[in-house]
Amino acid sequence: MGTIKMAFNYKKSVTFRLVQASKALRSRSGSHLMRIGLHPGQELVLKVLADADGRTMSQLALALGVQPPTVTKMVTRLSAQGYVRRQVSDTDGRLARVHLTEAGRALVESVDKSWKRLEREAMAGLDDKDRKKLRKLLRQVEKNLALSVDNDPEHDADMEDDEGKAGSKSDELTAA
């Protein structure tokens, strides 16, 4: 007689819990964003442009970790809503740069409020030490699963922050 292998109990796996938490987060995030007239993902375009306005479509795709056609759809929708505008580059007529409009800039404040609310809801019942540990663990999982090395300079800064070297933007969110 051969041995019978136990089936993988996916419900007790960390990855299953991560998927479930991700689904719940996306759903809750979607309801917060809907209140300010956005769909999930659109807020990231606004935040990336708030950090560095006038990015090309390729730069946006890279910053958001999505394919160029996805960025094109997102920018087209945000443009139709009046939050961004495309402008042909002064130096290279083949390039279009994406800029926030005044309405888009104003909406970034609402995005920040939504994110702070979501952060409070998601982290309820976790103390600061657990939050920092969770952030560090999730960054490691993200790094483990990434196909290429993460070129985000904030990634390394996040890892350092968790080791007690400095505060971070995430700490500001949890303190709000």
N, C-alpha and C positions, 0 to 999 in steps of 0.2 A: 504494500500500500504506500502511495505517495503522501507527502505532507500537503495539507490544505492550507493555502495562504489566506491570511486574513485580508479582507478587502480594506482598502485605504479609507479611513474614516475622515472624509474631507471636511465634515462639519467641525472637527476638532483641530483642523489645520490653521496655521497662522495666515496662509494665503487666502483661504476661504473667508476668514474674518476680515481680512484686508479688502477683499472684493465687496463684501457686504457693507463695510464701513464706507467704502468709496461710493457705492450706490446710494446709501443714505445721505452722504455728504452732497453728492451731485443733486439729489432730489431737493434737499433743504436749501442748498445754494440757489437752485433754479427758482424756488418759490420766493426767495429774497430778491433775486435779480428781476423776476417778473414784475415785482412791485415798482421797480424803477425803469421798466421798459426794455430790459435786456434779456438775452438768452445766454445760457452758460457758454463760456468761452469768449464772448464779446467783451466782457469786463477786462480780460487779460490783454486784449488788443489796446484798450484805453489805458491800462496801467503801463504797458510797455512803451506806448507813445508818450505818456506823462513822464517817464524816466528819460526818454531820448526821442523827442519829436522829430519828424522829418525822415523817418526810416524808409528804406526801399521795401518793396514787397518781399524780396529775398531775405532781407535783414529781419523783417517781421516774422517770416516763416521760421527762420532759424531760432529767433528768440522765443517763439511760442512752441517750437518743437512739432510743427505741423507741415504738411506739404503745401507748396505754393498755390495750388487750386483752392485749397481750404481757406487760405488767407484772402485770396481774391473774393471768394463768396462773403467772408466776414466783413471785409472792407467795403464791398459793394452795399451790403445791408446797413452797415454803420453810416455810410455816406448818405444813403437814402433817408436815414433817420436824422441826418444833419449833425452827426457827432464827429465825423472826420471828413477830410477832403483830400483828394489826390491832386498833386501838382507835378507837372513835368519838371525834371531837374534842370537847373540853370546851366550846369556844366555838361550834362549828357542827356540829350533829347530822347534817348531810348529808355531812360529810367524815370519812373514815377515815384515821387516821395509822398508819404502819407503824413498828414498833419492833423492834430486835434483842432476842432473848431472851438469857439468859446463855449458852446453848449456841451461839447465833449469834455472840456476842462471842468466845467461845473459838475458834470455827471461823475467824474472821478471821485469827488468828495462823497457822493452817494454810494459809490462802489466801496470806498473805504469803510463807510458806516456799516454797509451790509456785511463786509468781510469781518469787521470787528464783532458784529452780532453773531455771525456764524461761528467765529472762533470761540466766543463765550459759550455758545450752546454746545459745541462739540467737545469742549474741554471741561465742562461742568463736572465737578467731583474729582478732578485731578489737581494735585498741588503743583507748584512751580517746578519742583524737582522732577516729578513724573512727566510733566509737559516737555521739559528740556530733554529728558531721556527718550521719550517717544519721538520727538523731532529728530534726534540723533539716530535712533534706530530706523526710522522711516527713510532718512537720507541714505543710510547704508543699504537698505533694501532697494531703493531707487538706483543707487550706484551699482549694486550687484546685477540688476536687471537691465541696465543701460547697455545698448549695443556698442556705444563708443564712450570714450572718456568724457565726463561732464566738463565742458569748458566754461561753466558758469562760475565766475569768481566768488559769488556769494555762497556757493556750495561749500567751499573750503572755509569761508568765514563762519558759516553756520556750524560746521564741525568744531571749529576752534571755540566758538561761543559756548558750546555745550560742555566744553572742558573747563569752563569758568574763567576764560581769559578776558571776555568783554560781553557787554549786553548786545542785543540785536533788535531788529525791527519786529520780529515775532514776539519778543518780550513786551514791546509796546502794545501789541494787539491784545495779549492776554491780560495786560494790566488795565486796559480800557474798560 
